[in-house]
Amino acid sequence: MNKQPVRVSTVLIYVFFCLMMVLYLAPLVWIALTSVKDRAEIYKSPFGWPSAFHWENYAAAWTGGKLGIAMLNSLFVCVVTLILTILIGSMAAFAIARLKWKLSGAAMVYILIGMMIPVHCVLIPLFVRFAKIGLSNNLWGLILPYLTFSLPTCVFIMSGFFRSIPNELLESACMDGCTIYQIFFKICFPLARTGLFVTGLMTFIGNWNELLLALVFVSDANKKTLPVALTKFVTPYQTNYDKMFPAIMIAIIPTIIVYCLFSNQIVDGLTTGAVKG
């Protein structure tokens, strides 16, 4: 059998992807190696291999930064925001994409405007308003803005998936006597599960790593989220690198686990939305 010659373009593509892989993995490997060095070695050899693995750094970071309580706070905020975003956003996307009403296009434009508004523009008005109604220094005061800024992306992505569902399927359901709620929850919602994986991951990771709102709205040490807890290791006079790097690893491990578990569904969802949206 004659082997087909390897194209130069193919080799260049593989080389490019290998370089990109190294570019993205190198910082993560460096953080992991630095997290098991002592403070003196971090300053002496920041990019070298650790002479000894100081696993006690993780215990010191966990207790010193109160990462356990901060992780529970972040988990509560992110899970509640995720559930509300998926439920409200998918229902709004279904109403815009599949229901016939005059203002559906205007509603879509209004929702998408939310994607263009940076959080910095509304930070002070939100803080003043939440302080008046008692939502400052409260985890629900984080959930509401997180939900607000997550909905536009969810509606935008899910509307493409709902439009890809064949009309004949919905017409058959109507002829069988299904209500609009049954059509949504029993037909459209399960069929759009790949889109739910995409929006769910984007919502979870985005809110898990959010710092600005959590830093401004929450002052109680027992209600701080994980990104805010990481700032405890940076003081005006010094930075506790031997505790900060293990804390960073603890903070990013959950997002890596979530992505590894649902990577196939996420890729399928992105490609399906790109083709059918």
Residue, then its C-alpha position, 0 to 999 in steps of 0.5 A: m500500500n502506498k502511504q500518502p505523503v504528510r502535508v506540510s500544512t498538517v505538520l504546521i497545524y500540529v506544531f501550532f496546537c502543541l505550542m498552544m498546549v504548552l502555552y496554556l499548560a505551562p502556567l498551571v504546571w508552574i503554579a503547581l510546582t511553586s505551591v510545594k516550595d518553601r518561601a526561601e526557595i520561591y525567592k531563590s529559584p522561582f522557576g526551578w524544580p522544588s528541592a523538597f515537596h512541602w505539602e504542608n503548604y496546602a494545610a497552612a493555606w487551607t486553615g490560614g485563609k479559611l478556604g473551607i468556609a469560603m469554598l462553601n460560600s462560593l459553591f452556594v452562590c454558584v450553584v444557586t446562580l447556575i440553577l436560576t440562570i438555566l431555568i429562567g434563561s432557557m424559558a426566556a430563550f424558548a419564548i423568544a425563539r419559538l413563540k410568536w409575539k410581536l416584541s420577541g425581537a425587541a426583547m432579544v435586543y434588550i436582553l443582549i444589551g446586557m452583554m455590552i454593559p460592564v459590571h464596573c458601570v453599575l457597581i456603585p449604583l448596585f452597592v447603594r441600592f443593596a445597602k438600602i434594601g439590606l442585601s449588602n454583606n449578604l450572599w443573596g446580594l451576590i446571586l442577584p447581580y451574578l444572575t443578571f449578568s449571566l442571563p444574556t449569554c444563556v438566552f443568546i446561546m439557548s435561543g439558537f438551540f431552540r430554533s434548531i428543533p424541528n417545527e414538526l416535532l412541536e406541531s405533533a406535540c400540540m396535536d397530542g394535546c400537550t400544553i406549552y409547559q409540557i412542550f418546553f419541559k418534556i421536549c425542548f428542554p431535554l433536546a437542548r441539553t448540550g446547550l445547557f452544558v455550555t451555558g452551565l459551564m460558562t456560568f459556573i466558571g465565570n461566577w466561581n472566579e468573580l472577584l470585584l462584586a464579591l470584594v465590594f458587596v461582602s465584608d463579613a469574613n465568614k461570608k467571603t467567597l473563594p476569590v476574596a479569600l485569596t486576597k488575604f495572602v497579599t498584605p501592604y508589606q509582603t505577599n505570602y507566596d508559600k500560602m498563596f500558590p497552594a490556595i490558587m491551586i485549591a481554587i482552580i481544581p474544582t473548575i478543572i474537574v468540572y471541565c474534565l467531566f463535561s468536556n465532550q458535552i461542551v464541545d458537542g454543544l459548541t459545534t451544534g450551536a455553531v452549525k444550527g444556530 
